[in-house]
Amino acid sequence: LSSDGAVFVVRGVDNWFYPVKTGIMLRKSQEFSLLPNHIDRWCGGGSRQGVNTWIEGYPGRGHWMKMFFQINGDKQEVSAGRHVATQDGELQFYCHDDVVNDNSGQIRIKVLLHDQ
């Protein structure tokens, strides 16, 4: 990973069954920053077909269409800013939705690692 970080594309169809694998192996307590692109959007299907949203998903709909990251099974909502790895493992991203076949769009996210 360069000092400029790395950018990954998380599509609306990338759910927890098929997360975006970054290849970034984190150590427990390692600090890293997540910088989601503020212009990108994605869209769920069904009752929200055609209604775009960002990493926070649809208001009042629980976790539907929120972006999450996971490290070795530990799942957390993505937010812009600094985070700390809770365990060792690969950093992965996904869109929280179990029926993704009619989802669309994508959100780019930049990852920066911090020195320990």
DOKEDREN-301373 format. One record per residue (C-alpha): residue number from 1; residue in one letter; x, y, z. Coordinates in steps of 0.001 Angstrom, whole numbers, plus 524288, in hexadecimal, padded with zeros to 5 digits. Each point is the difference from the previous one (the first is absolute). Example, Ala and Ser with C-alpha at 12.3 -4.5 7.8 and 13.67 -1.06 7.14 Angstrom:
# residues 2
[1 A [8300C 7EE6C 81E78]],
[2 S [8055A 80D70 7FD6C]],
***
This chain:
# residues 116
[1 L [80000 80000 80000]],
[2 S [805F0 80D04 7FBF6]],
[3 S [80092 80BC1 808FF]],
[4 D [7F4EC 805A7 7F7BD]],
[5 G [7F771 7F483 803D0]],
[6 A [7F7F6 7F74C 7F731]],
[7 V [7F26D 801AC 7FA3F]],
[8 F [7F615 7F4FF 7FF33]],
[9 V [7F2F3 7FF72 7F8FA]],
[10 V [7F4A2 7FA5C 807C7]],
[11 R [7F433 7FD30 7F769]],
[12 G [7F205 7FF2A 80499]],
[13 V [80068 7F181 7FCAD]],
[14 D [80BCD 7FD33 808C7]],
[15 N [7F97D 7FAD4 80C4B]],
[16 W [8055B 7F834 80B91]],
[17 F [7FFBD 7F37E 7F7F1]],
[18 Y [80903 8063E 7F5DB]],
[19 P [80748 80B23 806BD]],
[20 V [80A7E 80825 7F97B]],
[21 K [80CD8 7FA20 80489]],
[22 T [80A87 80A66 800F7]],
[23 G [80BD1 7F767 80292]],
[24 I [8034D 80950 80B2F]],
[25 M [803AD 7F7FC 80BE4]],
[26 L [7FE0B 807B0 80C89]],
[27 R [8053C 7FD1C 80D81]],
[28 K [7F7D5 8019C 80C3C]],
[29 S [800AB 80E2C 804C0]],
[30 Q [80546 804C6 7F2EC]],
[31 E [7FA76 80D28 7FC1E]],
[32 F [7FAC9 802BF 7F268]],
[33 S [7F79D 80A62 7F983]],
[34 L [7F46E 7FE20 7F6F9]],
[35 L [7FC86 80AA5 7F656]],
[36 P [7F399 7FCDD 7F858]],
[37 N [7FDD2 807CF 7F38F]],
[38 H [7F579 80A31 802C4]],
[39 I [7FB18 80076 7F1FC]],
[40 D [7FDAC 7F16D 7FDD8]],
[41 R [7F2C2 7F9D1 802C8]],
[42 W [7F956 7F2D2 7FF73]],
[43 C [7F1F8 7FBB3 7FF73]],
[44 G [7F84F 7F4AA 805A0]],
[45 G [7F538 7F902 7F8E5]],
[46 G [7F207 7FD34 803BF]],
[47 S [7F92A 80B6C 8068B]],
[48 R [80C06 808B0 7FE63]],
[49 Q [802CA 7FD2D 7F1A0]],
[50 G [80505 80CA2 7FA0F]],
[51 V [8026D 80696 80D3E]],
[52 N [80E99 8022D 801E5]],
[53 T [806B3 7FFEC 80D27]],
[54 W [80DC7 800DE 8056E]],
[55 I [80772 7F80C 80A57]],
[56 E [7F5AF 802C7 80A63]],
[57 G [7F573 7F862 7F8B1]],
[58 Y [7F19D 80352 80067]],
[59 P [7FB16 80791 80BF1]],
[60 G [7F676 7F85A 8084A]],
[61 R [80377 7F325 7F94B]],
[62 G [809CA 7FA46 8099C]],
[63 H [80CCC 7FC0F 7F99C]],
[64 W [7FA5D 7FEC4 7F242]],
[65 M [809FD 804E4 7F5F9]],
[66 K [809C1 804C1 80A2C]],
[67 M [80E50 7FDA8 7FD16]],
[68 F [8070F 7F754 809B4]],
[69 F [80DF4 7FB8E 801CA]],
[70 Q [8040E 7F35C 80642]],
[71 I [80C9C 7FAA7 8056A]],
[72 N [7FFEF 7F170 8027B]],
[73 G [7F130 7FFF0 801F2]],
[74 D [7FF4B 80C1E 808AA]],
[75 K [7F687 80917 7F8D5]],
[76 Q [7FEF0 80EB3 8018B]],
[77 E [7F913 80AD7 7F8B8]],
[78 V [808BA 8081E 7F73D]],
[79 S [801B0 80E21 803EA]],
[80 A [809A4 809DC 7FAD2]],
[81 G [80BCF 8015F 808B8]],
[82 R [8091F 7F84D 80899]],
[83 H [7FD4A 7F225 80499]],
[84 V [80715 7F5BF 80827]],
[85 A [8008F 7F1A1 7FC65]],
[86 T [7F9AE 7F7B2 80A97]],
[87 Q [80725 7F3C1 7FBA3]],
[88 D [809BA 7FAB8 7F617]],
[89 G [7FAF1 7FD71 7F263]],
[90 E [7FD12 804CF 7F25A]],
[91 L [7F85A 80C8F 7FE3C]],
[92 Q [7F3CD 7FDA4 7F7C7]],
[93 F [7F474 80880 7FBF2]],
[94 Y [7F1DF 7FD16 7FC94]],
[95 C [7F289 805A7 7FDD8]],
[96 H [7F645 7FB6B 80A4E]],
[97 D [7F535 7F96E 7F82A]],
[98 D [7FC4C 7F1B7 7FE92]],
[99 V [7F901 80158 7F2D7]],
[100 V [80974 80723 7F71D]],
[101 N [7FC14 7FBB5 7F253]],
[102 D [7F8A9 80CBE 7FD5A]],
[103 N [80985 8092F 806E2]],
[104 S [80808 80997 7F81F]],
[105 G [80AD3 809F6 8019A]],
[106 Q [80CD6 7FFEF 80736]],
[107 I [807A2 807AB 80A17]],
[108 R [80EAE 801A8 7FFAE]],
[109 I [8072F 7FFDB 80CF1]],
[110 K [80E01 803AD 802D7]],
[111 V [807B9 7F8FA 80A99]],
[112 L [80BA8 8061D 806D7]],
[113 L [80865 7F888 809BE]],
[114 H [80642 8070E 80B79]],
[115 D [80D3E 7FD1C 805EA]],
[116 Q [7FFFF 7F896 80CAD]],
***
